[in-house]
Amino acid sequence: MQEATRLRELEAECRQRALSEPDKKWYWLAQAAKYQVQASQKIAFHSEETTTADSPEVKLAQWSHGRDERRLAGPYAVKSER
C-alpha cells in the first residue's frame, strides 16, 4: 500500500506542475493519469490478495466438453424424433 500512496503523491505533483507550467500542461496531465492508473491497479491487486473469513469463496462452474443440446436452440435446430 505504500507504493500506491507514493503513486498518488506523484499524481498530485504532476497535476500541480500542470498548473504551474501551462506550456507543458498536457504532458503533466498525461503523467498524472499514468500514475493514477498504476495506483488504482496496485490498490485493486492488493484488495484481491486480502481475503478475510467473511468474504465468500467463489468457485467457477465446470462445463462439460461434450455436446450440449441447448446450443441448438436456433431457428434451424431440429431434434430428430425416434
N, CA, C and O of each residue as an XYZ file, in Angstrom:
328
protein
N       0.817     -1.195      0.000
C       0.000      0.000      0.000
C       0.865      1.265      0.000
O       0.411      2.325     -0.431
N       2.088      1.157      0.474
C       2.967      2.326      0.466
C       3.269      2.763     -0.964
O       3.397      3.952     -1.254
N       3.378      1.786     -1.842
C       3.659      2.120     -3.237
C       2.479      2.850     -3.870
O       2.669      3.786     -4.646
N       1.258      2.421     -3.539
C       0.071      3.104     -4.056
C      -0.002      4.533     -3.528
O      -0.389      5.447     -4.256
N       0.366      4.724     -2.275
C       0.383      6.067     -1.693
C       1.405      6.948     -2.408
O       1.134      8.111     -2.705
N       2.565      6.389     -2.680
C       3.599      7.138     -3.394
C       3.142      7.496     -4.806
O       3.414      8.599     -5.282
N       2.452      6.578     -5.479
C       1.946      6.862     -6.824
C       0.911      7.982     -6.787
O       0.876      8.819     -7.689
N       0.075      8.008     -5.763
C      -0.901      9.100     -5.613
C      -0.198     10.432     -5.378
O      -0.641     11.467     -5.875
N       0.888     10.407     -4.627
C       1.662     11.635     -4.407
C       2.275     12.136     -5.714
O       2.266     13.336     -5.989
N       2.803     11.215     -6.512
C       3.357     11.601     -7.814
C       2.274     12.172     -8.722
O       2.506     13.134     -9.454
N       1.094     11.571     -8.665
C      -0.034     12.082     -9.457
C      -0.345     13.533     -9.062
O      -0.533     14.391     -9.925
N      -0.397     13.793     -7.758
C      -0.693     15.141     -7.280
C       0.399     16.135     -7.698
O       0.104     17.270     -8.072
N       1.659     15.697     -7.630
C       2.764     16.565     -8.055
C       2.653     16.910     -9.535
O       2.890     18.051     -9.932
N       2.294     15.927    -10.344
C       2.156     16.168    -11.783
C       1.005     17.140    -12.064
O       1.121     18.003    -12.934
N      -0.080     17.006    -11.346
C      -1.207     17.925    -11.533
C      -0.820     19.347    -11.112
O      -1.233     20.324    -11.737
N      -0.033     19.445    -10.058
C       0.435     20.764     -9.619
C       1.355     21.381    -10.668
O       1.269     22.577    -10.949
N       2.229     20.570    -11.243
C       3.136     21.082    -12.284
C       2.368     21.483    -13.534
O       2.768     22.407    -14.242
N       1.260     20.785    -13.809
C       0.431     21.156    -14.961
C      -0.138     22.559    -14.771
O      -0.294     23.311    -15.733
N      -0.444     22.898    -13.532
C      -0.947     24.246    -13.256
C       0.156     25.296    -13.345
O      -0.080     26.417    -13.796
N       1.357     24.928    -12.915
C       2.444     25.910    -12.885
C       3.198     26.024    -14.216
O       3.911     27.001    -14.444
N       3.041     25.030    -15.089
C       3.712     25.054    -16.394
C       2.676     24.890    -17.504
O       2.513     23.793    -18.039
N       1.979     25.964    -17.853
C       0.905     25.850    -18.861
C       1.378     25.362    -20.222
O       0.611     24.731    -20.948
N       2.632     25.642    -20.582
C       3.130     25.204    -21.890
C       3.317     23.687    -21.958
O       3.323     23.114    -23.048
N       3.468     23.042    -20.814
C       3.612     21.581    -20.768
C       2.434     20.933    -20.035
O       2.559     19.829    -19.505
N       1.317     21.609    -20.010
C       0.149     21.148    -19.251
C      -0.264     19.727    -19.624
O      -0.478     18.893    -18.744
N      -0.378     19.445    -20.916
C      -0.888     18.141    -21.346
C       0.094     17.018    -21.035
O      -0.317     15.889    -20.770
N       1.381     17.322    -21.066
C       2.379     16.319    -20.684
C       2.191     15.932    -19.220
O       2.148     14.748    -18.884
N       2.079     16.942    -18.348
C       1.952     16.650    -16.914
C       0.621     15.987    -16.586
O       0.554     15.151    -15.685
N      -0.435     16.349    -17.301
C      -1.726     15.688    -17.062
C      -1.681     14.224    -17.510
O      -2.298     13.356    -16.893
N      -0.939     13.965    -18.594
C      -0.784     12.572    -19.046
C       0.010     11.755    -18.032
O      -0.315     10.598    -17.763
N       1.053     12.368    -17.472
C       1.836     11.682    -16.444
C       0.972     11.422    -15.211
O       1.051     10.352    -14.608
N       0.157     12.393    -14.845
C      -0.731     12.224    -13.683
C      -1.714     11.088    -13.921
O      -1.985     10.298    -13.017
N      -2.245     11.006    -15.130
C      -3.189      9.930    -15.461
C      -2.500      8.572    -15.384
O      -3.089      7.592    -14.929
N      -1.254      8.524    -15.831
C      -0.496      7.267    -15.770
C      -0.328      6.810    -14.321
O      -0.538      5.640    -14.004
N       0.053      7.746    -13.444
C       0.228      7.396    -12.036
C      -1.100      7.032    -11.374
O      -1.144      6.181    -10.486
N      -2.166      7.673    -11.805
C      -3.485      7.358    -11.254
C      -3.882      5.920    -11.588
O      -4.378      5.196    -10.725
N      -3.666      5.511    -12.822
C      -3.990      4.149    -13.249
C      -3.123      3.137    -12.497
O      -3.626      2.117    -12.026
N      -1.843      3.413    -12.387
C      -0.954      2.492    -11.674
C      -1.361      2.347    -10.212
O      -1.345      1.240     -9.673
N      -1.723      3.445     -9.569
C      -2.146      3.384     -8.167
C      -3.435      2.585     -8.032
O      -3.581      1.782     -7.110
N      -4.357      2.804     -8.941
C      -5.627      2.053     -8.904
C      -5.386      0.560     -9.082
O      -6.024     -0.261     -8.424
N      -4.460      0.211     -9.977
C      -4.135     -1.197    -10.187
C      -3.500     -1.808     -8.948
O      -3.813     -2.943     -8.589
N      -2.614     -1.074     -8.291
C      -1.984     -1.579     -7.065
C      -3.029     -1.817     -5.985
O      -2.998     -2.836     -5.296
N      -3.958     -0.872     -5.840
C      -4.998     -0.996     -4.819
C      -5.908     -2.181     -5.136
O      -6.255     -2.955     -4.244
N      -6.295     -2.322     -6.407
C      -7.162     -3.433     -6.794
C      -6.460     -4.771     -6.587
O      -7.072     -5.723     -6.102
N      -5.191     -4.849     -6.950
C      -4.431     -6.087     -6.785
C      -4.301     -6.425     -5.309
O      -4.408     -7.588     -4.920
N      -4.071     -5.403     -4.486
C      -3.932     -5.625     -3.046
C      -5.251     -6.109     -2.449
O      -5.249     -6.971     -1.570
N      -6.373     -5.568     -2.915
C      -7.659     -5.989     -2.369
C      -7.998     -7.416     -2.784
O      -8.713     -8.110     -2.061
N      -7.497     -7.868     -3.938
C      -7.720     -9.258     -4.349
C      -6.909    -10.221     -3.493
O      -7.335    -11.349     -3.246
N      -5.732     -9.773     -3.038
C      -4.878    -10.638     -2.216
C      -5.446    -10.840     -0.824
O      -5.312    -11.917     -0.244
N      -6.067     -9.825     -0.297
C      -6.565     -9.902      1.081
C      -7.925    -10.571      1.098
O      -8.912    -10.011      0.621
N      -7.967    -11.757      1.644
C      -9.233    -12.455      1.802
C      -9.460    -12.638      3.290
O      -8.577    -13.086      4.023
N     -10.628    -12.291      3.709
C     -10.958    -12.417      5.118
C     -11.940    -13.560      5.301
O     -12.449    -14.118      4.329
N     -12.200    -13.902      6.551
C     -13.105    -15.015      6.847
C     -14.524    -14.709      6.404
O     -15.276    -15.632      6.091
N     -14.911    -13.447      6.369
C     -16.276    -13.110      5.987
C     -16.464    -12.945      4.482
O     -17.593    -12.762      4.025
N     -15.379    -13.005      3.699
C     -15.532    -12.913      2.252
C     -15.722    -14.327      1.685
O     -14.909    -15.213      1.944
N     -16.791    -14.535      0.917
C     -17.073    -15.884      0.404
C     -16.087    -16.302     -0.678
O     -15.554    -15.474     -1.416
N     -15.867    -17.573     -0.748
C     -15.011    -18.116     -1.796
C     -15.883    -18.382     -3.013
O     -16.956    -18.974     -2.897
N     -15.432    -17.955     -4.156
C     -16.194    -18.122     -5.380
C     -15.591    -19.268     -6.172
O     -14.389    -19.295     -6.437
N     -16.435    -20.204     -6.541
C     -15.980    -21.328     -7.353
C     -16.640    -21.232     -8.718
O     -17.839    -20.977     -8.824
N     -15.847    -21.438     -9.759
C     -16.366    -21.383    -11.107
C     -17.033    -22.700    -11.467
O     -16.607    -23.769    -11.029
N     -18.066    -22.608    -12.258
C     -18.766    -23.804    -12.702
C     -17.893    -24.575    -13.688
O     -17.171    -23.973    -14.483
N     -17.956    -25.868    -13.637
C     -17.216    -26.709    -14.565
C     -18.149    -27.126    -15.698
O     -19.184    -27.748    -15.462
N     -17.783    -26.785    -16.907
C     -18.600    -27.133    -18.063
C     -18.040    -28.396    -18.698
O     -16.829    -28.577    -18.826
N     -18.963    -29.256    -19.089
C     -18.530    -30.474    -19.771
C     -18.087    -30.117    -21.183
O     -18.519    -29.111    -21.746
N     -17.236    -30.937    -21.737
C     -16.743    -30.679    -23.080
C     -17.535    -31.447    -24.134
O     -17.196    -31.414    -25.317
N     -18.566    -32.121    -23.714
C     -19.393    -32.879    -24.647
C     -20.387    -31.992    -25.373
O     -20.426    -30.778    -25.168
N     -21.185    -32.609    -26.219
C     -22.184    -31.885    -26.993
C     -23.287    -31.391    -26.064
O     -23.767    -32.133    -25.207
N     -23.679    -30.151    -26.240
C     -24.718    -29.552    -25.417
C     -25.914    -29.246    -26.307
O     -25.829    -28.394    -27.191
N     -27.017    -29.928    -26.082
C     -28.208    -29.757    -26.919
C     -28.803    -28.357    -26.777
O     -29.522    -27.913    -27.672
N     -28.528    -27.660    -25.696
C     -29.073    -26.312    -25.529
C     -28.487    -25.344    -26.545
O     -29.088    -24.306    -26.819
N     -27.347    -25.657    -27.101
C     -26.737    -24.782    -28.093
C     -27.465    -24.846    -29.429
O     -27.236    -24.002    -30.296
N     -28.319    -25.811    -29.605
C     -29.047    -25.983    -30.855
C     -30.397    -25.278    -30.809
O     -31.316    -25.689    -31.517
N     -30.545    -24.261    -30.026
C     -31.823    -23.597    -29.841
C     -32.115    -22.560    -30.913
O     -33.082    -21.811    -30.779
N     -31.331    -22.489    -31.953
C     -31.551    -21.525    -33.022
C     -32.786    -21.881    -33.844
O     -33.393    -22.927    -33.613
N     -33.167    -21.038    -34.790
C     -34.386    -21.269    -35.574
C     -34.290    -22.488    -36.489
O     -35.319    -23.034    -36.887
N     -33.092    -22.921    -36.827
C     -32.942    -24.042    -37.749
C     -32.654    -25.348    -37.032
O     -32.432    -26.373    -37.676
N     -32.654    -25.324    -35.718
C     -32.362    -26.526    -34.963
C     -33.586    -27.433    -34.950
O     -34.680    -27.014    -34.570
N     -33.389    -28.670    -35.366
C     -34.486    -29.634    -35.378
C     -33.989    -30.882    -34.675
O     -32.963    -31.452    -35.046
N     -34.722    -31.299    -33.661
C     -34.370    -32.539    -32.983
C     -35.007    -33.702    -33.741
O     -36.166    -33.643    -34.153
N     -34.240    -34.724    -33.905
C     -34.790    -35.896    -34.589
C     -35.647    -36.691    -33.609
O     -35.233    -36.958    -32.481
N     -36.831    -37.061    -34.046
C     -37.748    -37.833    -33.185
C     -37.635    -39.293    -33.570
O     -37.685    -39.630    -34.753
N     -37.487    -40.155    -32.594
C     -37.393    -41.594    -32.866
C     -38.394    -42.336    -32.073
O     -38.470    -43.561    -32.165
